[in-house]
Amino acid sequence: MVTPLERTSRLDLFLETAQTVMSDSERYEAKVGRFERIGIRLFSVANCLVSFGNLVARFDRSELAMVMQEASLCDALGFCDEISVISDLSCDPELSQHVFVQADPFIKFCARHPIFNAEEQLVGSIFLIDYRVRDLDDEERLLFADLAHMVERELDMGAMRVEQNELRRQIRSLKRDALLDPVLGMWNRGAITRSLGLEMERCEKAAKPLSLLFIGIEPYAEVKETLGSMAADTLLLKLVSRMRSCIRPFDALGRFENDAFMIVLPGASNLVAAAVAERIRLSVLTHQEKLGDKTITTNISIGVSSTAVFPHISPDDMIKFAEKALRTARAEHQGIVQAAPEDSEIIN
């Protein structure tokens, strides 16, 4: 199995997680360029190049020809698994005939140091390039190793950022899944109840009403018993789609029980909520649902509670009022019933 980190390029590991107006390649150059400038200053060489393969591709044809030639030589040399110092390329049996060693620009010196990732895999090299014969003393070799270690640490930090971002994505996905009904893809009981509490608090601060619709669907139980769970779920999906079409995008719709749903209507008075409830009821009643070769006639009952009728009510009591109104609507076949102040005796 390929992990997100294994799919990540060296370029991605060097990129900052913060948003920036720079393109990915510009950010990559900015980060790699810091190490290269350090290398030039530390060793007083003509150039320092950090390569993770195909170094020439970093530079387009508008770049200075000298840099392209240096990158071409580095690509020809390839990576090394230990420090390599060639004091005079013109004396090297393999590289003395290289076009950029034998002819202009007459590159004389090259040193390489490997770059390993956290799994000790060779992933790149740092190159020091100069146009004079020279060597690296013991202290410079240690500094060269330190510079490579800095690059490796940056890669490790990039890998950690990739893993952290993947974990955050997975956590967000898990949190969202924990709030969704797995069948209908809508808010589940915990999520719709939490939404009710948050919206009630927000509306109270804004001095606006809020209403709650508690909706019962029939004949869900009968369909499930006669046609099976999949058919019953298909019926609910069709009815949920009709309910969604009757409410605003910011109204919250959730499944409270198997055949019971809640809709939170922020800013809606009891009169507005009654109108929405009637719109939902008519949308369901005027459409017969097809399940295979069966035609299902559905019935819907709705209980309504509102802070316009019960100011400063708690979310739990809001649900109790709406649920009792739904039971009344079902028992008396009234379709829609609004909870009234005289229902307050149901609160313990």
C-alpha positions in Angstrom: 0.0 0.0 0.0 1.4 3.4 -1.0 1.2 5.9 1.8 0.7 9.7 1.2 4.3 10.3 2.2 5.6 7.8 -0.4 3.6 9.7 -3.0 5.2 12.9 -2.0 8.0 14.4 -4.1 11.1 16.0 -2.7 9.7 19.3 -3.9 6.6 18.8 -1.8 8.6 18.1 1.3 10.4 21.4 0.9 7.3 23.5 0.5 5.9 25.5 3.4 2.5 24.6 4.7 1.5 28.3 5.1 -0.4 29.9 2.2 1.7 32.1 0.0 1.3 33.9 -3.3 4.4 32.2 -4.6 4.1 29.2 -6.9 5.3 25.8 -5.8 8.5 26.0 -7.9 9.2 29.5 -6.5 8.8 28.3 -2.9 11.0 25.3 -3.7 13.7 27.5 -5.1 13.5 29.8 -2.1 14.1 27.0 0.3 16.8 25.1 -1.6 18.4 28.5 -2.5 19.1 29.1 1.2 21.2 26.0 1.5 23.0 26.7 -1.7 23.9 30.2 -0.7 25.2 28.8 2.6 27.3 26.3 0.7 28.8 29.1 -1.5 29.7 31.2 1.4 31.1 28.4 3.6 33.4 26.9 1.0 34.1 29.9 -1.2 33.1 28.0 -4.4 31.6 29.2 -7.6 28.4 27.4 -7.0 26.6 24.9 -4.6 23.6 22.9 -6.0 21.2 20.7 -4.1 19.9 17.9 -6.4 17.2 15.3 -6.0 17.6 14.2 -9.6 17.3 15.8 -13.0 18.9 19.0 -11.8 18.8 20.6 -15.3 15.0 20.6 -15.1 15.2 23.2 -12.4 16.6 25.7 -14.8 14.9 26.8 -18.0 16.7 28.1 -21.1 16.4 31.6 -19.9 18.8 30.8 -17.0 22.4 31.7 -17.3 24.2 29.2 -19.5 26.9 28.7 -16.8 24.3 27.3 -14.3 22.9 25.0 -17.0 26.3 23.6 -17.7 27.1 23.1 -14.0 23.7 21.3 -13.5 24.4 19.1 -16.6 27.7 18.0 -15.1 26.1 17.3 -11.7 23.4 15.1 -13.5 26.2 13.3 -15.3 28.0 12.6 -12.0 24.8 11.3 -10.3 24.4 10.7 -6.6 27.0 9.2 -4.2 26.5 7.2 -1.0 29.5 8.9 0.7 31.4 12.1 0.4 33.3 12.4 -2.9 35.9 15.1 -3.6 37.5 15.4 -7.1 40.1 18.1 -6.8 40.9 18.3 -10.5 38.3 17.0 -12.9 40.7 17.2 -15.8 42.8 14.5 -14.2 39.9 12.2 -13.5 39.9 9.2 -15.8 36.1 9.2 -16.3 35.3 12.9 -16.3 38.3 14.5 -18.0 36.6 14.0 -21.3 33.3 15.7 -20.2 32.5 18.6 -22.6 32.3 21.1 -19.7 35.6 19.9 -18.2 37.6 19.6 -21.4 36.2 22.8 -22.9 34.5 26.0 -21.9 33.6 26.7 -19.0 36.5 24.3 -17.9 35.0 23.1 -14.6 37.9 22.0 -12.4 36.5 21.0 -9.0 33.5 19.0 -7.8 32.6 17.7 -4.4 29.5 15.6 -3.6 27.8 14.7 -0.3 24.9 12.3 -0.1 21.4 13.2 1.2 19.5 10.5 2.9 15.8 10.4 4.0 14.5 9.3 7.4 14.6 5.6 6.2 18.3 6.0 5.3 17.5 5.9 1.6 19.7 7.8 -0.8 17.5 10.6 -2.3 19.9 13.3 -3.4 23.3 15.0 -3.3 24.8 18.4 -2.6 27.3 19.5 -5.2 30.1 22.0 -4.8 31.4 23.4 -8.1 34.5 25.5 -8.8 36.7 26.6 -11.7 40.0 26.1 -10.0 41.8 23.1 -8.6 41.3 22.8 -4.9 40.5 20.4 -2.1 38.5 20.2 1.1 40.3 19.9 4.4 39.0 18.0 7.4 37.1 20.9 8.9 35.5 21.7 5.5 34.5 18.1 5.1 32.7 18.2 8.5 31.0 21.5 7.5 29.9 19.8 4.2 28.4 16.9 6.3 26.7 19.5 8.5 25.2 21.2 5.5 23.9 17.9 4.2 22.4 17.2 7.6 20.6 20.5 7.5 19.0 19.5 4.2 18.1 16.1 5.6 16.4 17.7 8.6 14.4 19.9 6.3 13.3 16.8 4.4 12.4 15.1 7.7 10.4 18.2 8.7 8.6 18.2 5.4 7.8 14.5 5.8 6.4 15.2 9.2 4.2 18.0 7.8 2.9 15.7 5.1 2.0 13.0 7.7 0.4 15.6 10.0 -1.7 17.0 7.2 -2.8 13.5 6.3 -3.7 12.8 9.9 -5.6 16.1 10.1 -7.5 15.1 7.0 -8.3 11.7 8.4 -9.4 13.2 11.7 -11.7 15.7 9.9 -13.1 12.8 7.8 -13.7 10.7 10.9 -15.3 13.6 12.8 -17.6 14.2 9.9 -18.5 10.5 9.5 -19.3 10.4 13.2 -21.9 13.2 12.6 -23.5 11.7 9.6 -26.2 9.1 9.2 -24.4 6.3 7.2 -27.5 5.5 5.1 -29.0 8.9 4.3 -25.8 11.0 4.4 -27.4 13.6 6.6 -26.8 14.8 10.1 -27.4 12.0 12.7 -29.2 12.4 16.0 -26.1 13.7 17.9 -25.3 16.2 15.1 -28.8 17.6 14.6 -29.2 18.0 18.4 -25.9 19.8 18.7 -26.9 22.0 15.7 -30.2 22.9 17.5 -28.3 24.0 20.6 -25.8 26.1 18.7 -28.5 27.8 16.6 -30.7 28.5 19.6 -27.8 30.2 21.4 -27.0 32.2 18.3 -30.6 33.3 17.7 -31.1 34.2 21.3 -28.0 36.5 21.1 -29.4 38.1 17.9 -32.9 38.4 19.4 -34.3 36.3 16.6 -36.8 33.4 16.9 -36.0 29.8 16.1 -38.4 26.9 15.3 -38.1 23.2 15.2 -39.9 20.7 13.1 -40.2 17.1 14.3 -41.3 15.0 11.4 -42.7 11.4 11.4 -42.8 9.3 8.2 -45.3 6.5 7.5 -45.3 3.7 6.5 -41.5 3.2 6.9 -42.0 0.3 9.4 -44.4 -1.5 7.1 -42.2 -1.0 4.0 -39.2 -2.4 5.9 -41.2 -5.4 7.1 -42.7 -6.2 3.8 -40.0 -5.1 1.2 -36.9 -5.1 3.3 -34.4 -2.6 4.7 -33.0 -1.5 1.4 -36.4 -0.6 0.1 -37.3 1.3 3.3 -34.0 3.2 3.0 -34.7 4.0 -0.6 -38.1 5.4 0.4 -36.5 7.6 3.1 -33.9 8.9 0.5 -36.7 10.0 -1.8 -38.6 11.7 1.1 -35.5 13.4 2.4 -34.9 14.8 -1.0 -38.4 16.3 -1.0 -37.9 17.8 2.4 -34.6 19.4 1.4 -36.2 21.1 -1.5 -38.6 22.8 0.8 -36.1 24.4 3.2 -33.3 27.0 3.0 -29.7 25.9 2.4 -28.7 26.9 6.0 -31.6 25.1 7.7 -30.3 21.9 9.4 -32.0 18.6 8.5 -31.2 15.5 10.5 -32.4 11.9 11.3 -33.5 11.7 14.9 -34.8 8.1 14.8 -35.5 5.5 12.2 -38.6 7.2 10.8 -38.3 10.6 12.6 -36.5 13.7 11.4 -35.7 17.1 12.8 -35.4 20.4 10.9 -33.9 23.4 12.6 -35.2 26.7 11.2 -33.0 29.6 12.5 -34.8 33.0 12.4 -38.2 31.4 11.7 -41.2 32.3 13.9 -43.9 29.8 14.7 -46.0 31.1 11.8 -43.2 30.7 9.3 -42.4 27.3 10.6 -46.0 26.2 10.1 -45.9 27.4 6.5 -42.7 25.4 5.9 -44.2 22.4 7.5 -47.2 22.6 5.3 -45.0 23.0 2.2 -43.2 19.8 3.2 -46.4 17.9 4.0 -47.9 18.8 0.6 -44.7 17.9 -1.3 -44.7 14.5 0.3 -48.5 13.8 0.0 -48.8 14.9 -3.6 -46.1 12.4 -4.8 -46.5 8.7 -4.7 -43.2 6.9 -4.4 -42.2 4.0 -6.7 -40.2 1.1 -5.2 -39.6 -1.3 -8.0 -43.1 -2.4 -9.2 -44.7 -1.1 -6.0 -46.3 2.3 -5.5 -46.1 3.5 -2.0 -48.5 6.1 -0.6 -46.7 7.9 2.2 -48.0 9.9 5.1 -46.3 12.6 7.1 -47.0 14.1 10.5 -45.1 17.2 11.8 -44.8 18.6 15.3 -43.7 22.3 15.6 -42.1 24.1 18.5 -40.8 27.6 18.5 -39.0 30.1 20.7 -41.6 32.6 19.6 -44.0 30.6 21.7 -41.6 29.4 24.3 -38.9 32.0 24.9 -35.7 31.1 26.8 -36.4 27.4 26.4 -33.7 24.8 26.6 -32.8 22.6 23.5 -34.0 19.5 25.3 -37.4 21.0 26.2 -37.6 22.3 22.6 -37.3 18.8 21.4 -39.8 17.5 24.0 -42.5 20.1 22.9 -42.0 19.3 19.2 -42.0 15.5 19.8 -45.2 15.7 21.9 -46.8 17.8 19.1 -45.8 15.1 16.6 -47.5 12.4 18.8 -50.6 14.5 18.9 -50.6 15.0 15.1 -50.3 11.3 14.6 -52.9 10.4 17.1 -55.5 12.9 15.9 -54.5 12.7 12.2 -54.1 16.4 12.0 -51.0 16.5 9.9 -49.3 19.5 11.6 -49.6 20.4 15.2 -47.9 23.3 16.9 -46.9 23.0 20.6 -48.8 25.5 22.7 -48.0 27.1 26.1 -50.4 24.8 27.8 -48.1 21.9 26.9 -45.6 23.1 29.4 -46.6 20.5 31.9 -44.6 17.9 30.0 -41.4 19.5 31.3 -40.2 17.7 34.4 
